[in-house]
């Protein structure tokens, strides 16, 4: 994929951005870094309970609910092991752990400052490990994970093939992969071919329109939050990263040059190497 060309620079750049993001603001009200998901009725929060609707991260929380709980048709993970790659500040993993009650919940991320934030702020029932998702089996033993979640993080992995291969390695034989990603429209078929190489597609959905609505609903609050809590030299890149209305990223998503695809995938028993 296109990111292979800039492999080392992308990792270095995003590690710098995410470190700065976390070090500059330590508050627990902002715990998720995705673009969010809005339903098409009312205020766009019909998947959430009243408590979640009051949170700053409400649309970003709802994205996790949509991809894992609704699309995956799962209401509990008791006795199971849940892993999130690119867990960031840990808000998504914490939400899933509270709702689904897995026996073990593990977050993996490359950025030390984000992992420090997670360890300070979340329950000791959650485990956080530093590691590179393109080499996931060096951090997590093979064939030990029941459910693996990656929400947008893989957009920044230079080698998508290596990442997907590693996901398959760490999943148990009946393991499930819950996957949400932004990608340029010209890479959609390429991604689908990669996924079907190692996984059986149980559910696939384009939620670009819901993401655009989420960004519209949430742009003012998120922009105000950035202006209030981050120094001036960080604001431009943060607003781009969150797709605030008026940014290039927002325009690209709104016009479907960048699309949002979600998948629920089962590990294939027989696959093409």
Secondary structure by P-SEA (a helix, b strand, c coil): cccccaaaaaaaaaaaaaaaaaaaccccccccccbbbbccccccccccccccccccaaaaaaaaaaaccccccccccccbbbbbccccccaaaaaaaaaccccbbbbbbccaaaaaaaaacccccbbbbbccccccccccccccccbbbbcccccccccaaaaaaaaaaacccbbbbbbbbcccccaaaaaaaaaaccccccccccaaaaaaaaaaacaaaaaaaaaacccccaaaaaaaaacccccaaaaaaaaccbbbbbbcccccccccc
